[in-house]
Every structure is written in structure tokens, then in C-alpha cells.
Amino acid sequence: MFLTHRLHYRLWDKQLLSAFRRIKKVDQPLIDLISADLWSTCCSIANGEEEMLSILNCYYDELKKE
């Protein structure tokens, strides 16, 4: 089975980090849908105070069913 995420995650991580750096400069009309803790983490990543986790951490492996 070909796993696309393993091939492209570095590019996706780079694109996400670029977006995080601008997250506080752009209106966030859906901010009320996330917790204050999550927004704080986003701001810490934007400020370079915290490292962003890789998109690989969001991957759901349907073959690994518990």
C-alpha cells in the first residue's frame, strides 16, 4: 500500500508552519470553536516559543484498529 502522507509530510509541515507564523495577523472568525489552551498553543508556535508537531501526528491509521 502506497502511503502518500509519508511522502509529502515534510512539505505539508513547512506549509503549515508558514501559516502558523501569520495566524495572529489574520482575522480568525472561527476561534470560538477551539479551546483557549489550543489557541494559546497556536500563538506559542507562531511566536517561535513552541515547536509545531508534524502533520504525521494527525494521521489516522485505519489498519491499526484497537
PQR file of N, CA, C, O and H, with PARSE charges and radii, in Angstrom:
ATOM      1  N   MET A   1       0.829  -1.182   0.000 -0.4000 1.5000
ATOM      2  CA  MET A   1       0.000   0.000   0.000 -0.0000 2.0000
ATOM      3  C   MET A   1       0.879   1.253   0.000  0.5500 1.7000
ATOM      4  O   MET A   1       1.791   1.377   0.818 -0.5500 1.4000
ATOM      5  N   PHE A   2       0.605   2.163  -0.906 -0.4000 1.5000
ATOM      6  CA  PHE A   2       1.377   3.394  -1.028 -0.0000 2.0000
ATOM      7  C   PHE A   2       0.869   4.414  -0.021  0.5500 1.7000
ATOM      8  O   PHE A   2      -0.322   4.726   0.002 -0.5500 1.4000
ATOM      9  H   PHE A   2      -0.136   2.062  -1.570  0.4000 1.0000
ATOM     10  N   LEU A   3       1.743   4.922   0.791 -0.4000 1.5000
ATOM     11  CA  LEU A   3       1.348   5.855   1.846 -0.0000 2.0000
ATOM     12  C   LEU A   3       1.772   7.275   1.475  0.5500 1.7000
ATOM     13  O   LEU A   3       2.914   7.670   1.706 -0.5500 1.4000
ATOM     14  H   LEU A   3       2.710   4.668   0.772  0.4000 1.0000
ATOM     15  N   THR A   4       0.854   8.031   0.904 -0.4000 1.5000
ATOM     16  CA  THR A   4       1.125   9.380   0.426 -0.0000 2.0000
ATOM     17  C   THR A   4       1.618  10.293   1.536  0.5500 1.7000
ATOM     18  O   THR A   4       2.523  11.098   1.316 -0.5500 1.4000
ATOM     19  H   THR A   4      -0.075   7.711   0.716  0.4000 1.0000
ATOM     20  N   HIS A   5       1.036  10.179   2.725 -0.4000 1.5000
ATOM     21  CA  HIS A   5       1.419  11.077   3.818 -0.0000 2.0000
ATOM     22  C   HIS A   5       2.894  10.948   4.160  0.5500 1.7000
ATOM     23  O   HIS A   5       3.521  11.934   4.549 -0.5500 1.4000
ATOM     24  H   HIS A   5       0.301   9.525   2.903  0.4000 1.0000
ATOM     25  N   ARG A   6       3.453   9.773   4.026 -0.4000 1.5000
ATOM     26  CA  ARG A   6       4.874   9.567   4.325 -0.0000 2.0000
ATOM     27  C   ARG A   6       5.761  10.225   3.274  0.5500 1.7000
ATOM     28  O   ARG A   6       6.921  10.540   3.540 -0.5500 1.4000
ATOM     29  H   ARG A   6       2.944   8.973   3.710  0.4000 1.0000
ATOM     30  N   LEU A   7       5.221  10.427   2.102 -0.4000 1.5000
ATOM     31  CA  LEU A   7       5.967  11.026   1.015 -0.0000 2.0000
ATOM     32  C   LEU A   7       5.939  12.558   1.091  0.5500 1.7000
ATOM     33  O   LEU A   7       6.913  13.209   0.712 -0.5500 1.4000
ATOM     34  H   LEU A   7       4.279  10.171   1.886  0.4000 1.0000
ATOM     35  N   HIS A   8       4.853  13.131   1.568 -0.4000 1.5000
ATOM     36  CA  HIS A   8       4.644  14.578   1.483 -0.0000 2.0000
ATOM     37  C   HIS A   8       4.645  15.323   2.809  0.5500 1.7000
ATOM     38  O   HIS A   8       4.504  16.546   2.807 -0.5500 1.4000
ATOM     39  H   HIS A   8       4.062  12.602   1.876  0.4000 1.0000
ATOM     40  N   TYR A   9       4.795  14.652   3.927 -0.4000 1.5000
ATOM     41  CA  TYR A   9       4.608  15.323   5.215 -0.0000 2.0000
ATOM     42  C   TYR A   9       5.582  16.473   5.444  0.5500 1.7000
ATOM     43  O   TYR A   9       5.214  17.461   6.079 -0.5500 1.4000
ATOM     44  H   TYR A   9       4.909  13.659   3.928  0.4000 1.0000
ATOM     45  N   ARG A  10       6.807  16.375   4.950 -0.4000 1.5000
ATOM     46  CA  ARG A  10       7.769  17.466   5.166 -0.0000 2.0000
ATOM     47  C   ARG A  10       7.300  18.753   4.484  0.5500 1.7000
ATOM     48  O   ARG A  10       7.403  19.836   5.060 -0.5500 1.4000
ATOM     49  H   ARG A  10       7.106  15.572   4.434  0.4000 1.0000
ATOM     50  N   LEU A  11       6.790  18.636   3.267 -0.4000 1.5000
ATOM     51  CA  LEU A  11       6.253  19.793   2.552 -0.0000 2.0000
ATOM     52  C   LEU A  11       5.032  20.346   3.284  0.5500 1.7000
ATOM     53  O   LEU A  11       4.916  21.557   3.468 -0.5500 1.4000
ATOM     54  H   LEU A  11       6.706  17.756   2.798  0.4000 1.0000
ATOM     55  N   TRP A  12       4.125  19.469   3.700 -0.4000 1.5000
ATOM     56  CA  TRP A  12       2.924  19.901   4.405 -0.0000 2.0000
ATOM     57  C   TRP A  12       3.279  20.586   5.718  0.5500 1.7000
ATOM     58  O   TRP A  12       2.687  21.608   6.064 -0.5500 1.4000
ATOM     59  H   TRP A  12       4.219  18.485   3.550  0.4000 1.0000
ATOM     60  N   ASP A  13       4.246  20.029   6.455 -0.4000 1.5000
ATOM     61  CA  ASP A  13       4.679  20.651   7.710 -0.0000 2.0000
ATOM     62  C   ASP A  13       5.223  22.059   7.457  0.5500 1.7000
ATOM     63  O   ASP A  13       4.930  22.989   8.208 -0.5500 1.4000
ATOM     64  H   ASP A  13       4.727  19.199   6.174  0.4000 1.0000
ATOM     65  N   LYS A  14       6.010  22.203   6.402 -0.4000 1.5000
ATOM     66  CA  LYS A  14       6.579  23.508   6.055 -0.0000 2.0000
ATOM     67  C   LYS A  14       5.469  24.505   5.726  0.5500 1.7000
ATOM     68  O   LYS A  14       5.532  25.661   6.143 -0.5500 1.4000
ATOM     69  H   LYS A  14       6.247  21.446   5.792  0.4000 1.0000
ATOM     70  N   GLN A  15       4.462  24.068   4.985 -0.4000 1.5000
ATOM     71  CA  GLN A  15       3.345  24.942   4.634 -0.0000 2.0000
ATOM     72  C   GLN A  15       2.525  25.317   5.873  0.5500 1.7000
ATOM     73  O   GLN A  15       2.100  26.464   6.017 -0.5500 1.4000
ATOM     74  H   GLN A  15       4.411  23.129   4.646  0.4000 1.0000
ATOM     75  N   LEU A  16       2.308  24.357   6.753 -0.4000 1.5000
ATOM     76  CA  LEU A  16       1.564  24.642   7.985 -0.0000 2.0000
ATOM     77  C   LEU A  16       2.310  25.624   8.878  0.5500 1.7000
ATOM     78  O   LEU A  16       1.706  26.533   9.447 -0.5500 1.4000
ATOM     79  H   LEU A  16       2.654  23.426   6.636  0.4000 1.0000
ATOM     80  N   LEU A  17       3.615  25.442   9.002 -0.4000 1.5000
ATOM     81  CA  LEU A  17       4.398  26.342   9.842 -0.0000 2.0000
ATOM     82  C   LEU A  17       4.343  27.766   9.294  0.5500 1.7000
ATOM     83  O   LEU A  17       4.285  28.727  10.062 -0.5500 1.4000
ATOM     84  H   LEU A  17       4.105  24.703   8.540  0.4000 1.0000
ATOM     85  N   SER A  18       4.360  27.901   7.990 -0.4000 1.5000
ATOM     86  CA  SER A  18       4.229  29.209   7.362 -0.0000 2.0000
ATOM     87  C   SER A  18       2.891  29.849   7.734  0.5500 1.7000
ATOM     88  O   SER A  18       2.832  31.044   8.024 -0.5500 1.4000
ATOM     89  H   SER A  18       4.407  27.121   7.366  0.4000 1.0000
ATOM     90  N   ALA A  19       1.834  29.068   7.725 -0.4000 1.5000
ATOM     91  CA  ALA A  19       0.507  29.579   8.099 -0.0000 2.0000
ATOM     92  C   ALA A  19       0.465  29.954   9.581  0.5500 1.7000
ATOM     93  O   ALA A  19      -0.127  30.971   9.944 -0.5500 1.4000
ATOM     94  H   ALA A  19       1.882  28.097   7.489  0.4000 1.0000
ATOM     95  N   PHE A  20       1.086  29.145  10.436 -0.4000 1.5000
ATOM     96  CA  PHE A  20       1.099  29.444  11.872 -0.0000 2.0000
ATOM     97  C   PHE A  20       1.773  30.778  12.141  0.5500 1.7000
ATOM     98  O   PHE A  20       1.364  31.506  13.045 -0.5500 1.4000
ATOM     99  H   PHE A  20       1.567  28.319  10.142  0.4000 1.0000
ATOM    100  N   ARG A  21       2.793  31.106  11.374 -0.4000 1.5000
ATOM    101  CA  ARG A  21       3.511  32.365  11.596 -0.0000 2.0000
ATOM    102  C   ARG A  21       2.636  33.582  11.324  0.5500 1.7000
ATOM    103  O   ARG A  21       2.928  34.676  11.808 -0.5500 1.4000
ATOM    104  H   ARG A  21       3.125  30.514  10.639  0.4000 1.0000
ATOM    105  N   ARG A  22       1.565  33.401  10.554 -0.4000 1.5000
ATOM    106  CA  ARG A  22       0.664  34.508  10.221 -0.0000 2.0000
ATOM    107  C   ARG A  22      -0.677  34.430  10.951  0.5500 1.7000
ATOM    108  O   ARG A  22      -1.536  35.288  10.749 -0.5500 1.4000
ATOM    109  H   ARG A  22       1.327  32.512  10.161  0.4000 1.0000
ATOM    110  N   ILE A  23      -0.863  33.432  11.780 -0.4000 1.5000
ATOM    111  CA  ILE A  23      -2.188  33.151  12.348 -0.0000 2.0000
ATOM    112  C   ILE A  23      -2.739  34.293  13.195  0.5500 1.7000
ATOM    113  O   ILE A  23      -3.949  34.517  13.212 -0.5500 1.4000
ATOM    114  H   ILE A  23      -0.164  32.735  11.944  0.4000 1.0000
ATOM    115  N   LYS A  24      -1.874  35.014  13.892 -0.4000 1.5000
ATOM    116  CA  LYS A  24      -2.358  36.111  14.743 -0.0000 2.0000
ATOM    117  C   LYS A  24      -2.590  37.395  13.961  0.5500 1.7000
ATOM    118  O   LYS A  24      -3.204  38.332  14.473 -0.5500 1.4000
ATOM    119  H   LYS A  24      -0.891  34.832  13.878  0.4000 1.0000
ATOM    120  N   LYS A  25      -2.103  37.445  12.726 -0.4000 1.5000
ATOM    121  CA  LYS A  25      -2.231  38.649  11.906 -0.0000 2.0000
ATOM    122  C   LYS A  25      -3.489  38.640  11.048  0.5500 1.7000
ATOM    123  O   LYS A  25      -3.821  39.640  10.412 -0.5500 1.4000
ATOM    124  H   LYS A  25      -1.604  36.685  12.311  0.4000 1.0000
ATOM    125  N   VAL A  26      -4.178  37.524  11.033 -0.4000 1.5000
ATOM    126  CA  VAL A  26      -5.362  37.348  10.186 -0.0000 2.0000
ATOM    127  C   VAL A  26      -6.580  37.121  11.079  0.5500 1.7000
ATOM    128  O   VAL A  26      -6.505  36.407  12.079 -0.5500 1.4000
ATOM    129  H   VAL A  26      -3.908  36.712  11.549  0.4000 1.0000
ATOM    130  N   ASP A  27      -7.691  37.731  10.710 -0.4000 1.5000
ATOM    131  CA  ASP A  27      -8.929  37.549  11.460 -0.0000 2.0000
ATOM    132  C   ASP A  27      -9.265  36.060  11.553  0.5500 1.7000
ATOM    133  O   ASP A  27      -9.167  35.334  10.564 -0.5500 1.4000
ATOM    134  H   ASP A  27      -7.752  38.311   9.897  0.4000 1.0000
ATOM    135  N   GLN A  28      -9.658  35.613  12.737 -0.4000 1.5000
ATOM    136  CA  GLN A  28      -9.987  34.214  12.983 -0.0000 2.0000
ATOM    137  C   GLN A  28     -11.452  34.118  13.423  0.5500 1.7000
ATOM    138  O   GLN A  28     -11.732  34.020  14.618 -0.5500 1.4000
ATOM    139  H   GLN A  28      -9.737  36.203  13.541  0.4000 1.0000
ATOM    140  N   PRO A  29     -12.383  34.145  12.472 -0.5600 1.5000
ATOM    141  CA  PRO A  29     -13.811  34.163  12.830  0.2800 2.0000
ATOM    142  C   PRO A  29     -14.299  32.868  13.497  0.5500 1.7000
ATOM    143  O   PRO A  29     -15.364  32.863  14.115 -0.5500 1.4000
ATOM    144  N   LEU A  30     -13.554  31.797  13.382 -0.4000 1.5000
ATOM    145  CA  LEU A  30     -13.968  30.522  13.985 -0.0000 2.0000
ATOM    146  C   LEU A  30     -13.219  30.212  15.281  0.5500 1.7000
ATOM    147  O   LEU A  30     -13.265  29.087  15.778 -0.5500 1.4000
ATOM    148  H   LEU A  30     -12.689  31.801  12.879  0.4000 1.0000
ATOM    149  N   ILE A  31     -12.536  31.208  15.817 -0.4000 1.5000
ATOM    150  CA  ILE A  31     -11.726  30.997  17.016 -0.0000 2.0000
ATOM    151  C   ILE A  31     -12.536  30.459  18.191  0.5500 1.7000
ATOM    152  O   ILE A  31     -11.995  29.751  19.039 -0.5500 1.4000
ATOM    153  H   ILE A  31     -12.498  32.122  15.413  0.4000 1.0000
ATOM    154  N   ASP A  32     -13.817  30.784  18.251 -0.4000 1.5000
ATOM    155  CA  ASP A  32     -14.662  30.312  19.350 -0.0000 2.0000
ATOM    156  C   ASP A  32     -14.887  28.799  19.316  0.5500 1.7000
ATOM    157  O   ASP A  32     -15.411  28.225  20.271 -0.5500 1.4000
ATOM    158  H   ASP A  32     -14.257  31.359  17.561  0.4000 1.0000
ATOM    159  N   LEU A  33     -14.496  28.165  18.231 -0.4000 1.5000
ATOM    160  CA  LEU A  33     -14.687  26.714  18.095 -0.0000 2.0000
ATOM    161  C   LEU A  33     -13.532  25.904  18.676  0.5500 1.7000
ATOM    162  O   LEU A  33     -13.604  24.677  18.738 -0.5500 1.4000
ATOM    163  H   LEU A  33     -14.071  28.631  17.455  0.4000 1.0000
ATOM    164  N   ILE A  34     -12.465  26.585  19.104 -0.4000 1.5000
ATOM    165  CA  ILE A  34     -11.347  25.867  19.715 -0.0000 2.0000
ATOM    166  C   ILE A  34     -11.170  26.349  21.152  0.5500 1.7000
ATOM    167  O   ILE A  34     -11.621  27.435  21.517 -0.5500 1.4000
ATOM    168  H   ILE A  34     -12.407  27.582  19.054  0.4000 1.0000
ATOM    169  N   SER A  35     -10.521  25.542  21.943 -0.4000 1.5000
ATOM    170  CA  SER A  35     -10.311  25.886  23.350 -0.0000 2.0000
ATOM    171  C   SER A  35      -9.263  26.990  23.487  0.5500 1.7000
ATOM    172  O   SER A  35      -8.446  27.211  22.592 -0.5500 1.4000
ATOM    173  H   SER A  35     -10.155  24.659  21.647  0.4000 1.0000
ATOM    174  N   ALA A  36      -9.307  27.667  24.615 -0.4000 1.5000
ATOM    175  CA  ALA A  36      -8.314  28.704  24.914 -0.0000 2.0000
ATOM    176  C   ALA A  36      -6.912  28.109  24.964  0.5500 1.7000
ATOM    177  O   ALA A  36      -5.946  28.750  24.551 -0.5500 1.4000
ATOM    178  H   ALA A  36      -9.970  27.488  25.341  0.4000 1.0000
ATOM    179  N   ASP A  37      -6.802  26.883  25.472 -0.4000 1.5000
ATOM    180  CA  ASP A  37      -5.496  26.214  25.535 -0.0000 2.0000
ATOM    181  C   ASP A  37      -4.931  25.957  24.139  0.5500 1.7000
ATOM    182  O   ASP A  37      -3.739  26.148  23.899 -0.5500 1.4000
ATOM    183  H   ASP A  37      -7.587  26.363  25.808  0.4000 1.0000
ATOM    184  N   LEU A  38      -5.795  25.523  23.223 -0.4000 1.5000
ATOM    185  CA  LEU A  38      -5.345  25.263  21.859 -0.0000 2.0000
ATOM    186  C   LEU A  38      -4.927  26.566  21.176  0.5500 1.7000
ATOM    187  O   LEU A  38      -3.919  26.590  20.470 -0.5500 1.4000
ATOM    188  H   LEU A  38      -6.763  25.367  23.418  0.4000 1.0000
ATOM    189  N   TRP A  39      -5.681  27.646  21.373 -0.4000 1.5000
ATOM    190  CA  TRP A  39      -5.310  28.939  20.804 -0.0000 2.0000
ATOM    191  C   TRP A  39      -3.982  29.416  21.381  0.5500 1.7000
ATOM    192  O   TRP A  39      -3.155  29.974  20.661 -0.5500 1.4000
ATOM    193  H   TRP A  39      -6.500  27.626  21.946  0.4000 1.0000
ATOM    194  N   SER A  40      -3.780  29.201  22.659 -0.4000 1.5000
ATOM    195  CA  SER A  40      -2.516  29.569  23.298 -0.0000 2.0000
ATOM    196  C   SER A  40      -1.353  28.799  22.666  0.5500 1.7000
ATOM    197  O   SER A  40      -0.284  29.363  22.432 -0.5500 1.4000
ATOM    198  H   SER A  40      -4.452  28.747  23.244  0.4000 1.0000
ATOM    199  N   THR A  41      -1.568  27.515  22.394 -0.4000 1.5000
ATOM    200  CA  THR A  41      -0.540  26.708  21.742 -0.0000 2.0000
ATOM    201  C   THR A  41      -0.250  27.252  20.338  0.5500 1.7000
ATOM    202  O   THR A  41       0.908  27.352  19.934 -0.5500 1.4000
ATOM    203  H   THR A  41      -2.436  27.057  22.584  0.4000 1.0000
ATOM    204  N   CYS A  42      -1.298  27.598  19.607 -0.4000 1.5000
ATOM    205  CA  CYS A  42      -1.131  28.173  18.265 -0.0000 2.0000
ATOM    206  C   CYS A  42      -0.301  29.449  18.327  0.5500 1.7000
ATOM    207  O   CYS A  42       0.586  29.654  17.498 -0.5500 1.4000
ATOM    208  H   CYS A  42      -2.239  27.517  19.936  0.4000 1.0000
ATOM    209  N   CYS A  43      -0.582  30.304  19.300 -0.4000 1.5000
ATOM    210  CA  CYS A  43       0.160  31.547  19.453 -0.0000 2.0000
ATOM    211  C   CYS A  43       1.615  31.287  19.841  0.5500 1.7000
ATOM    212  O   CYS A  43       2.516  31.982  19.372 -0.5500 1.4000
ATOM    213  H   CYS A  43      -1.302  30.138  19.973  0.4000 1.0000
ATOM    214  N   SER A  44       1.843  30.303  20.681 -0.4000 1.5000
ATOM    215  CA  SER A  44       3.212  29.949  21.070 -0.0000 2.0000
ATOM    216  C   SER A  44       4.009  29.446  19.866  0.5500 1.7000
ATOM    217  O   SER A  44       5.191  29.762  19.724 -0.5500 1.4000
ATOM    218  H   SER A  44       1.110  29.738  21.062  0.4000 1.0000
ATOM    219  N   ILE A  45       3.370  28.673  19.012 -0.4000 1.5000
ATOM    220  CA  ILE A  45       4.023  28.211  17.787 -0.0000 2.0000
ATOM    221  C   ILE A  45       4.315  29.404  16.886  0.5500 1.7000
ATOM    222  O   ILE A  45       5.408  29.511  16.328 -0.5500 1.4000
ATOM    223  H   ILE A  45       2.410  28.417  19.128  0.4000 1.0000
ATOM    224  N   ALA A  46       3.341  30.301  16.743 -0.4000 1.5000
ATOM    225  CA  ALA A  46       3.508  31.495  15.909 -0.0000 2.0000
ATOM    226  C   ALA A  46       4.663  32.361  16.395  0.5500 1.7000
ATOM    227  O   ALA A  46       5.380  32.955  15.589 -0.5500 1.4000
ATOM    228  H   ALA A  46       2.454  30.214  17.196  0.4000 1.0000
ATOM    229  N   ASN A  47       4.843  32.435  17.707 -0.4000 1.5000
ATOM    230  CA  ASN A  47       5.915  33.245  18.302 -0.0000 2.0000
ATOM    231  C   ASN A  47       7.251  32.527  18.341  0.5500 1.7000
ATOM    232  O   ASN A  47       8.254  33.108  18.757 -0.5500 1.4000
ATOM    233  H   ASN A  47       4.261  31.953  18.362  0.4000 1.0000
ATOM    234  N   GLY A  48       7.280  31.273  17.915 -0.4000 1.5000
ATOM    235  CA  GLY A  48       8.523  30.509  17.948 -0.0000 2.0000
ATOM    236  C   GLY A  48       8.886  30.003  19.328  0.5500 1.7000
ATOM    237  O   GLY A  48      10.021  29.587  19.559 -0.5500 1.4000
ATOM    238  H   GLY A  48       6.466  30.801  17.578  0.4000 1.0000
ATOM    239  N   GLU A  49       7.934  30.035  20.250 -0.4000 1.5000
ATOM    240  CA  GLU A  49       8.173  29.601  21.627 -0.0000 2.0000
ATOM    241  C   GLU A  49       7.937  28.107  21.808  0.5500 1.7000
ATOM    242  O   GLU A  49       8.409  27.506  22.774 -0.5500 1.4000
ATOM    243  H   GLU A  49       7.012  30.373  20.063  0.4000 1.0000
ATOM    244  N   GLU A  50       7.209  27.519  20.879 -0.4000 1.5000
ATOM    245  CA  GLU A  50       6.868  26.105  20.961 -0.0000 2.0000
ATOM    246  C   GLU A  50       7.004  25.497  19.561  0.5500 1.7000
ATOM    247  O   GLU A  50       6.701  26.146  18.560 -0.5500 1.4000
ATOM    248  H   GLU A  50       6.826  28.007  20.095  0.4000 1.0000
ATOM    249  N   GLU A  51       7.457  24.265  19.508 -0.4000 1.5000
ATOM    250  CA  GLU A  51       7.614  23.596  18.226 -0.0000 2.0000
ATOM    251  C   GLU A  51       6.286  23.000  17.765  0.5500 1.7000
ATOM    252  O   GLU A  51       5.566  22.383  18.549 -0.5500 1.4000
ATOM    253  H   GLU A  51       7.704  23.738  20.321  0.4000 1.0000
ATOM    254  N   MET A  52       5.977  23.189  16.501 -0.4000 1.5000
ATOM    255  CA  MET A  52       4.766  22.620  15.928 -0.0000 2.0000
ATOM    256  C   MET A  52       4.959  21.111  15.742  0.5500 1.7000
ATOM    257  O   MET A  52       6.001  20.665  15.262 -0.5500 1.4000
ATOM    258  H   MET A  52       6.563  23.690  15.863  0.4000 1.0000
ATOM    259  N   LEU A  53       3.958  20.345  16.121 -0.4000 1.5000
ATOM    260  CA  LEU A  53       4.004  18.912  15.865 -0.0000 2.0000
ATOM    261  C   LEU A  53       3.804  18.665  14.378  0.5500 1.7000
ATOM    262  O   LEU A  53       3.133  19.440  13.696 -0.5500 1.4000
ATOM    263  H   LEU A  53       3.112  20.708  16.511  0.4000 1.0000
ATOM    264  N   SER A  54       4.382  17.598  13.887 -0.4000 1.5000
ATOM    265  CA  SER A  54       4.243  17.242  12.480 -0.0000 2.0000
ATOM    266  C   SER A  54       2.808  16.825  12.159  0.5500 1.7000
ATOM    267  O   SER A  54       2.087  16.323  13.021 -0.5500 1.4000
ATOM    268  H   SER A  54       4.927  16.969  14.441  0.4000 1.0000
ATOM    269  N   ILE A  55       2.416  17.036  10.927 -0.4000 1.5000
ATOM    270  CA  ILE A  55       1.108  16.589  10.443 -0.0000 2.0000
ATOM    271  C   ILE A  55       0.974  15.070  10.615  0.5500 1.7000
ATOM    272  O   ILE A  55      -0.139  14.546  10.657 -0.5500 1.4000
ATOM    273  H   ILE A  55       3.002  17.443  10.227  0.4000 1.0000
ATOM    274  N   LEU A  56       2.084  14.379  10.712 -0.4000 1.5000
ATOM    275  CA  LEU A  56       2.037  12.930  10.921 -0.0000 2.0000
ATOM    276  C   LEU A  56       1.311  12.567  12.214  0.5500 1.7000
ATOM    277  O   LEU A  56       0.779  11.464  12.339 -0.5500 1.4000
ATOM    278  H   LEU A  56       2.988  14.805  10.677  0.4000 1.0000
ATOM    279  N   ASN A  57       1.287  13.489  13.173 -0.4000 1.5000
ATOM    280  CA  ASN A  57       0.580  13.238  14.429 -0.0000 2.0000
ATOM    281  C   ASN A  57      -0.934  13.240  14.260  0.5500 1.7000
ATOM    282  O   ASN A  57      -1.660  12.807  15.154 -0.5500 1.4000
ATOM    283  H   ASN A  57       1.719  14.386  13.071  0.4000 1.0000
ATOM    284  N   CYS A  58      -1.410  13.723  13.123 -0.4000 1.5000
ATOM    285  CA  CYS A  58      -2.845  13.789  12.846 -0.0000 2.0000
ATOM    286  C   CYS A  58      -3.315  12.630  11.974  0.5500 1.7000
ATOM    287  O   CYS A  58      -4.489  12.561  11.611 -0.5500 1.4000
ATOM    288  H   CYS A  58      -0.820  14.075  12.396  0.4000 1.0000
ATOM    289  N   TYR A  59      -2.427  11.746  11.646 -0.4000 1.5000
ATOM    290  CA  TYR A  59      -2.749  10.663  10.726 -0.0000 2.0000
ATOM    291  C   TYR A  59      -3.544   9.563  11.423  0.5500 1.7000
ATOM    292  O   TYR A  59      -3.150   9.072  12.481 -0.5500 1.4000
ATOM    293  H   TYR A  59      -1.473  11.802  11.941  0.4000 1.0000
ATOM    294  N   TYR A  60      -4.646   9.190  10.829 -0.4000 1.5000
ATOM    295  CA  TYR A  60      -5.447   8.089  11.324 -0.0000 2.0000
ATOM    296  C   TYR A  60      -5.124   6.834  10.530  0.5500 1.7000
ATOM    297  O   TYR A  60      -5.325   6.802   9.316 -0.5500 1.4000
ATOM    298  H   TYR A  60      -4.967   9.589   9.970  0.4000 1.0000
ATOM    299  N   ASP A  61      -4.639   5.825  11.184 -0.4000 1.5000
ATOM    300  CA  ASP A  61      -4.284   4.576  10.522 -0.0000 2.0000
ATOM    301  C   ASP A  61      -5.451   3.617  10.639  0.5500 1.7000
ATOM    302  O   ASP A  61      -5.632   2.979  11.676 -0.5500 1.4000
ATOM    303  H   ASP A  61      -4.476   5.851  12.170  0.4000 1.0000
ATOM    304  N   GLU A  62      -6.240   3.512   9.591 -0.4000 1.5000
ATOM    305  CA  GLU A  62      -7.415   2.655   9.636 -0.0000 2.0000
ATOM    306  C   GLU A  62      -7.045   1.182   9.729  0.5500 1.7000
ATOM    307  O   GLU A  62      -7.880   0.361  10.111 -0.5500 1.4000
ATOM    308  H   GLU A  62      -6.092   4.031   8.749  0.4000 1.0000
ATOM    309  N   LEU A  63      -5.806   0.830   9.385 -0.4000 1.5000
ATOM    310  CA  LEU A  63      -5.384  -0.559   9.506 -0.0000 2.0000
ATOM    311  C   LEU A  63      -5.050  -0.923  10.953  0.5500 1.7000
ATOM    312  O   LEU A  63      -5.028  -2.098  11.319 -0.5500 1.4000
ATOM    313  H   LEU A  63      -5.128   1.497   9.075  0.4000 1.0000
ATOM    314  N   LYS A  64      -4.794   0.089  11.757 -0.4000 1.5000
ATOM    315  CA  LYS A  64      -4.450  -0.121  13.163 -0.0000 2.0000
ATOM    316  C   LYS A  64      -5.695   0.108  14.019  0.5500 1.7000
ATOM    317  O   LYS A  64      -5.835   1.143  14.670 -0.5500 1.4000
ATOM    318  H   LYS A  64      -4.812   1.044  11.460  0.4000 1.0000
ATOM    319  N   LYS A  65      -6.562  -0.838  14.007 -0.4000 1.5000
ATOM    320  CA  LYS A  65      -7.813  -0.728  14.778 -0.0000 2.0000
ATOM    321  C   LYS A  65      -7.628  -1.375  16.141  0.5500 1.7000
ATOM    322  O   LYS A  65      -7.082  -2.471  16.267 -0.5500 1.4000
ATOM    323  H   LYS A  65      -6.449  -1.679  13.478  0.4000 1.0000
ATOM    324  N   GLU A  66      -8.088  -0.681  17.129 -0.4000 1.5000
ATOM    325  CA  GLU A  66      -7.936  -1.207  18.501 -0.0000 2.0000
ATOM    326  C   GLU A  66      -9.243  -1.771  18.988  0.5500 1.7000
ATOM    327  O   GLU A  66      -9.323  -2.260  20.115 -0.5500 1.4000
ATOM    328  H   GLU A  66      -8.532   0.209  17.026  0.4000 1.0000
TER
END
